[in-house]
Amino acid sequence: MPSPRLEQITPDNVLAACAIAIRPDQEGLVAPVARSLAEAYAQPAVAWPRLIVDDGGPVGFLMAFLDVQWRPDDPADVRSGLWRLNITADQQGRGYGRFAVAAVADELRRRGTDRLFVTWAPGPHGPERFYHRLGFRLTGETSGDQVVGVLAL
Ligand SMILES: CC(C)(COP(=O)(O)OP(=O)(O)OC[C@H]1O[C@@H](n2cnc3c(N)ncnc32)[C@H](O)[C@@H]1OP(=O)(O)O)[C@@H](O)C(=O)NCCC(=O)NCCS
């Protein structure tokens, strides 16, 4: 039974985080971790990046976004959610993705947020069935070429 945990990104684990690699056929579904960390550096108040670690070492990476004004014309529409999720190719299907979503949900609840948003690329090879399985529903919106999902917390 895995007992995963989250670690902050530190000088000791940053290269292990950058080495997290999804399957080659999944490239394009999520940014590489190094790019996510560059974005986190540029937006430290918004980004909440964490390494997902199990007893055997790193198994994935997640990055939440916190309190983002979603549309430029609506200051009241402030959202938080899951920005990036990369589970290492040979560790997929073992519950780490579910753990990651639950961990972000816990963090958002702690911050007083009642909805967890995520966007994903639609299509049979994307993470759509994963998010539906975890209870996300489509909002009917799109963000670029991605659909928007939400989970009530
Ligand atoms: C999508 C991703 C995060 C899922 O992580 P994971 O660790 O493999 O998923 P889990 O093992 O936690 O699965 C949780 C549940 O979703 C289901 N599930 C996961 N992927 C699925 C898929 N492609 N199709 C159908 N069901 C799926 C599992 O069967 C499991 O259901 P269960 O608990 O009832 O058995 C992972 O495959 C990944 O990193 N993919 C590439 C990058 C990506 O698409 N990231 C998301 C960007 S928005």
The ligand as a Gaussian input file, in Angstrom:
#p B3LYP/6-31G(d) Opt

LIG

0 1
 C       -3.564000      11.484000     -15.596000
 C       -2.605000      11.068000     -14.491000
 C       -2.255000      12.267000     -13.621000
 C       -3.325000      10.004000     -13.631000
 O       -2.491000       9.618000     -12.555000
 P       -2.431000       8.114000     -12.060000
 O       -1.555000       8.067000     -10.869000
 O       -2.083000       7.233000     -13.200000
 O       -3.977000       7.846000     -11.672000
 P       -4.508000       6.982000     -10.419000
 O       -3.794000       5.678000     -10.377000
 O       -4.478000       7.810000      -9.186000
 O       -6.023000       6.746000     -10.880000
 C       -7.140000       7.224000     -10.151000
 C       -8.395000       6.646000     -10.762000
 O       -8.537000       7.140000     -12.090000
 C       -8.578000       6.064000     -13.012000
 N       -7.833000       6.447000     -14.209000
 C       -6.589000       6.990000     -14.273000
 N       -6.228000       7.207000     -15.543000
 C       -7.265000       6.775000     -16.298000
 C       -7.518000       6.710000     -17.683000
 N       -6.613000       7.157000     -18.574000
 N       -8.679000       6.202000     -18.117000
 C       -9.599000       5.734000     -17.237000
 N       -9.431000       5.779000     -15.898000
 C       -8.282000       6.288000     -15.436000
 C       -7.933000       4.895000     -12.316000
 O       -8.396000       3.672000     -12.820000
 C       -8.331000       5.131000     -10.885000
 O       -9.631000       4.663000     -10.645000
 P       -9.920000       3.701000      -9.360000
 O       -9.317000       4.402000      -8.177000
 O      -11.373000       3.595000      -9.324000
 O       -9.206000       2.433000      -9.661000
 C       -1.312000      10.419000     -15.058000
 O       -1.668000       9.366000     -15.918000
 C       -0.422000      11.379000     -15.821000
 O        0.491000      11.963000     -15.266000
 N       -0.690000      11.509000     -17.148000
 C        0.131000      12.314000     -18.043000
 C        0.043000      13.805000     -17.783000
 C       -1.385000      14.333000     -17.682000
 O       -2.258000      14.065000     -18.474000
 N       -1.574000      15.144000     -16.618000
 C       -2.810000      15.837000     -16.382000
 C       -2.715000      17.178000     -17.061000
 S       -4.191000      18.127000     -16.821000

